[in-house]
Structure formats: C-alpha cells, structure tokens
Amino acid sequence: MAKVTAAEHTTSAVEMYLQQLADGIEILGPAETMEILNEIQAHVADVTAETGEDETIALAKFGTPRELAVRILEERGLLSGPAAIPPAPAWLRRSARGIDALIWVAGFLFFGLIPLVVVFWQSTTLAGLDPLWVVGFWLFFSGVAACSGWWSIRYRRQTERTTVGMRALGLRRVPLGEETRLVRTKDIPEQPRALRFRCLAGFSTAVAIGILGFFVFVVAVMAATAVERANRAVVNNAISNSGAAFQMVESVYAEVEAGRLTGKDPYSQSVLGPGASSAITDLVARRVAGRLAGHTAYLVPDSLNYEQWADDPVNPATHVSIPVTVNEYWQGSDRPWAGYEYVVEWVSTVTPEGYEGRWLITSVRKVDDFPDWATQ
C-alpha cells in the first residue's frame, strides 16, 4: 500500500477545499469563479511562503468553504437585493416536475407494463393460474412500480441533481448560501447554455410522450378488441339459442303432422310451460280438422333482443325469450290460413352447483289471419 506524504495530503486538502468553494460560487460563472480560486490559491501560497504555516492552517482562516462562499455571494449582492438571482418561476418548476413524472411513467410503461400486456394479453398460461397467483403477481408488479417511483422522487430531491425536466426547460440547481435554489440557466452570469444537453432532454421528453401515446393506443385497441369479442359472443350465442328455439317448434309441428303427438304424451308435457299447456292439444285438433297440412316457421330478426345475452353470453342463466312465428296451411292449399307466434323461453333455476335450465314453450297466440285464403 502506497504511503501518502504530508505534502501530498496538504495538497489534496487544498484541492478539496477549492473544489467545494467552486461548487458554492458557481453561480458567478466560470470566469469569475476561476479568478477567485486563483486569488485564494495565490494568497495561501504567499502566506505559507512568508510564515511557513501549513496550507490547511492558512485556509482555515477563511472559514469553511460554505461560509466563504456565502460571504463572497453576499459581497456581490447575489443573496439579496436587486442583483440577487431569482428562483425560476413557479410554472417552470411545476412543468419540470411534470416532465420528470412523464418520463418516469413512460419508462415504467415501456420497460414493464407494455411488454407485460402484449405478452400476457391472450396468454392461456396467465389465464389458467389460480386467482391468488394472479393477485400476487399484480401486487409484486405494483410494489416494483412503487419502489421505482420512490427512487425517482428521492433522486430528484438530491440537491446536486439536475433532472431531464430541468434541462429541457433550461433550469439548474445551484447553491446560494445556505440554500440550493432552482434557477433559470440564462440568469446565471457567463453560464454556458449547454444546448446539447437541452436538446437531448427535449428529445427524451418527446420520446416519453410518444411512449405514453403508444400505450394509450394499445389500451384503446385492446378495449375495442374486447368489446368486439364480447359483442360477437353475444350475437353468436343469440343465434345459437334462437336456432335451438326454432328447432323445438319445428320438431313439435313435425311430430303433430306425423300423428305422433296428442298433447298429453310425455314429450308434449316436457316442452310446454304452464301458459301453453293446451297448445299442442289445439294443434292436434287443427290437424284432425284438416286445417294443418303443412307449415312454415321463421324467426323475425327484429324481434331478437341480443342484449338479453349481454350479461352472460356463454351460459344463458337469466330469462331469455325467443319468438318463433309459424304459418299454417289448409289441406290441399299452398296459401297460409293463419299465423301463430310461439314464445320459447330459457327457464332457469338456481341449484347448489350453479344454474340449471331448459327451453320451454311458454305461450302461443294467433297473430295473423288470412280469411280470403281460408274461404277458398
């Protein structure tokens, strides 16, 4: 290990003192700061040459670097009075904080949330996890966000730090006596504008705004996709359920026309609700009277209420009603004589396992009459 001589130690202490003093009076500008440092260094050299004192003893007569810096700034009226350098306007300080917050949010989104959303948006792995794991995952992610936010705030509060937001708006932290003041760079005498750093800060801000805009776009696209997927599921489920209701009515007519249903048989009872208990009996009577030789059944698209499935498009566990219209034909005629509307409903009940339900014909009513055709 190399030994440090007394002379080297003294020189190091002098350099440290002058550096701390330079930091305290940097508001004067490079030229005047260097002039003051040279004067003090020359004075210390003269004193040590005349008296033989150690340089550190000569420096101690000036007081601490901070105390000397305060006296120098007071002599020039920079701490108070007309020549005092004012703090940056409040709106500039707030804007700098806003830019720093924007950059933190953009960085967090770019390196954390956006990749996470893009990777796991349709991931079956994440979807298949136990809910506690998913909650734990998001809690961990929120903890990381909180820690990074705390670090960002702590970094910004360090007096020697000049943040991107400050550089972008031409601000700088400088020590003024016992305080550190945020001032405009242009108010510092002979202070170089550092255009390169300001342009870089402006570019960083623009990139942050772009990332934030991209995140908003991604969220909007995902929201639109989710809505479209939900609407498609609702419509598909409505079409599927409508097909089931249509097929039920078609099956009833086919069985009656074939003479296999009487209205009192088990099948008839299984498809009829309380409000349509006589529907198949009446239908059989019309067939026997020769008024039912054929039929056409159809769904009226405008009568389908797709919103009925919006709450639960996968499992219609709520009340769903589908109207099916049937035109009946006379025997030997190709023209309908009457039209009936069959209302088919999904009737569900709550069970310990969830929901249990079935399709039932709940009502039948005559909706069309064709007297001209009926008399021919």
C-alpha angles and dihedrals in degrees: 000000000000117000120234114223123219091249093052091047091051093048090050091051091050092050091049091049092050092047092052090047091050090053090051096051101034087116087077091067131249097284099051092039091055091047092054093047091051091050093051092045091050091047092051090048091051093048094049091046093051101040103022090233121153114263092239090057090051091050092049089066089067092056124231119333090253093050091049091047091053092051092049093050092045091052089056094045094240096129096052139358132048094316094053114122106242123225117255115274115273093244090056092049091049091047091052090052089049092052091049090050090048092052091049092050091047092049092048091049095045098047098032126013103033095052089044093052094043093049099041102030092101098014115141088197093064093038091053096053123106111266090243090059091050091049090047091049093053092045090054091048091049089050091054090050092050093049093049090048091050091050091049092052092045091050091051093052094057105110095222094052124100109194131209091256091054093049093047091056096040096253130141138184113235131173113246110183110296094352139060111229130198106225139165113268091227090061092061111093115247090351112156111239094229091214092177093060092044092052090048090051090049090050090050090052092050091050090050091052089049092051091049090049090049090051091052088049092050092049091048092050092048091048091049090047091050092049091047091048091049092048091048090051090050093050094044091049091047091051091047093049092044089054090052091051092046091050091051093056091044091052092051092052093045092052093047093048089050090052095241098118128065102173093250098068122107094255092054091050092049095057100040126086124209093269094054102041093126097041098098092041089056090045091053090049091054091051092050090049090055095248094115114060095135144350145200121215126195143164121238105225093206090057094058111100104206090183088072088077097041096096094051112009094171102051117024096214093153131072110295123178125192122183117213118190121209127190114204125209132213117242107273094011130107093200125083118244099191142006128218131194117217115196111208116193137187104233113194135183131196116250132178088258094051125267131356123187149147141197116266135177099236102176142008126195137169109248105167133040125188105191094169092058092040094059095050 
